Amino acid sequence: MKETILKKASEFFLKFGFKSVTMDDIANELAVSKKTIYKFFKNKTELVNETIAHTQKCIHNAISCICNSGHNAIQENFEINKKVKELLNQVDESPMYQLQKYYPEIFNKITADKYEMFKDCISKNLEKGIHEGLYRKNINIDLITKFYFSLKMSLHDSNIHSYTKNTITVLEFQTLEYHIRSIATEKGIKILEQQLQQNVN
């Protein structure tokens, strides 16, 4: 039952917002009493916290599967970008704005956790790309990882700008292209161009 509650809460929070959705909304949607939800979560803050952890775990597992699928480093980046887009297809920026405003401690924690997950994923991808001859050998892995993360996060910073969901999707794709072009060898650029052509088609 706890897993069912987490899945439904995740769906509602990401679609309608962490402040907007109440415990009553979730209970009604699941056709259970609030008392049932409180058996597993002592309050809404705990539910929000575990929902975020659950969502991040799902994303991490999906990314791990892609990384173990035998793609080259550049293909891997495009597959991860596609998968994350699929998993967060129903999410707009307002739920995250509400999370930051009403649950700042949780927001700060997930941002830190997100970076650690991102750092591990990108660092391994960079090492893989260097080994495959797709990325230049002289790149600074730590610096490139931080720069790419900061660039991606800035697209979602409502304090800087407000983009539509479709615009963010396009910009994230262009950010990925920019990231790869900045570190790729001639061999890597050829594979990048192939990936770009496939995604256009």
N, C-alpha and C positions, 0 to 999 in steps of 0.2 A: 504493500500500500504506500509506503514511503516513496518508493521510486515513481509510482503513479502521480503522487502529489507533486514531486519535484518536476516531472515532465510537464504537467499542466501549469504549474506556477511559472516555470521557465517560459512556456509559450505565451502566457498572459502578460508577464512582466515585460518581456521583450517586445511585445506587440502594442501594449497599452501604456506601459510605464510603471515604474516601481512605486511611485506615490499613488497613482490613480487606482491601481488594482487593490482591492481589499481582501481580507481573509474570507469574507462572506461571498465575494465573487468566485473565488476558487472553490469553496465548499459547494456553492450552488451548481457550478459547472460539473463538478464530480458527483453531484447528487449524494453528498455526505454531510454530516453535521460539522460545525466548526470544532466541536469537541474531538472529532476524529483527527483533524489536522493538528490540534494542540497535543495530541498523544505523541506526535513525532517532533513537533517544533514548538518551543515554549512561547514564542512570539513571532511577529512578522519579521523583525530584524534578523532573527536566526534563519527564518525561511528564505529571506532574500540572500543571506550569506551562503547558505547551502545550495541555493539555486544557481548562483553565480559559479560556485565551485563545480557543480554538476555540469554546467554548460562548458566551462573551460576544460573539464576532463574529456567531454565528448569531442571537442575540437582537437585536443592534444592526441587522443586515440586515433582520430581520422588522419591527422598529419603524420603520425608514426607509421600508419599503414602505407601511406604514400611513399614515405622515405624508405620503406622496406620493399618497394615494388620494382626496383631495378631500373628506374629512370635515370638518365644522366642529370647532372646538377641543374641545368637550365630547364629541361622538361619538368623536373621535380618542382621548381618554383612555380611554373604555370599551373601544374596540377593542384598544388597547395592553394594557390590563389582562387582557383575554380571551386575547390571543395569548401573553403571558408565562406565564399560567396553563397554557395548552396545552403550551408548550415545556418547562415545569418540572413537568409533571403527576406524574411519578414520583419527584420529589425530596421527601424529608422533611428535618428539621432536623439529624439526626445526621451526615450527610456534611459539612455545613458546620462543625459542632462539631469534627469530626475534623480538618478542614482548618485551622481556627483553632488547634487544640492542637498538631498535629504539623508543620504547614507555616505557621507564623505570618508569615513574610516574604511568602509567596505570598498568604496571606489579606489581609494589610494592603495589598498592591499591588492586588488585585482590588477591594477596598473603595474605594480611591482612584480606580481606573479606572471603577468602577461609578458613583461620584458624578459624575465628569466627563461620562460618557455621559448620566446622569440630568439633570444640570444643563443640558446642551445641549438635550435633548429637552423638558424642562419649560419652560425659558426661551422656546424657540420657540413652544411651545403657549400660554404666557401672552401673548406678543406677538400671536399669531394671534387668541386669544380677545378681547383688547382691541380689535383692529382690527375684529373681527366684531360688537363690541358685546355680547359674551356675558360678558366679565369687566369689572370696574370699571377705569376709567382710572387711578385713583390708587393702585393696589396697588404694593408694593415687590417687583419681580420677583426680585431676588437673595434677599431675606429669605424670601419665600414658597417659593422653590425649596429653600432649606436646611431650612426647617421641614418641608415635605412629605417630603423625603428622610429626615430624622431620624425622623419619625413612622413611615414605612414600615419603616425599618431596625429600629426598636425592637420591632416585632412578632416579629422573628427573633432577638432577643437573649436567649439562654438564661440569661444572668446576671440578667435581670429577671423572666422568667417562662418557663413551658413550656406552649405551646399545642399542641393537636393540629393536624394538617394541615388538617382541615376547618374548625376554628375560625379558623386563620390566613386561609384563603380568604375566610371571611365578614368578618373584621376588615379585610382589605385592601379589600374592596368598600365597607365602611362608611367606611374612611379616604378612599377616593376621593370618596365622596359628601360627606364632611365638608370635604375640600379644595375641591371645586367650590362648595359652598354658601357657603363663607367668602369667596369672591372674585367670585361671579356677580352679574350685573345681573338685573333682573326678566325680561328676555328670556332670559338664561342659565338661570334657575331653571325656566322653562317647558320648555326643552329637556332640562334635567337630569331633571325629573319624567317626561318621555317616555321617556328612557333607562332610568330606574329601573323604569318600568312594563314596558318591553320585556324587561328582564332578569328580572323576576319571572315574566313569562309564558314 
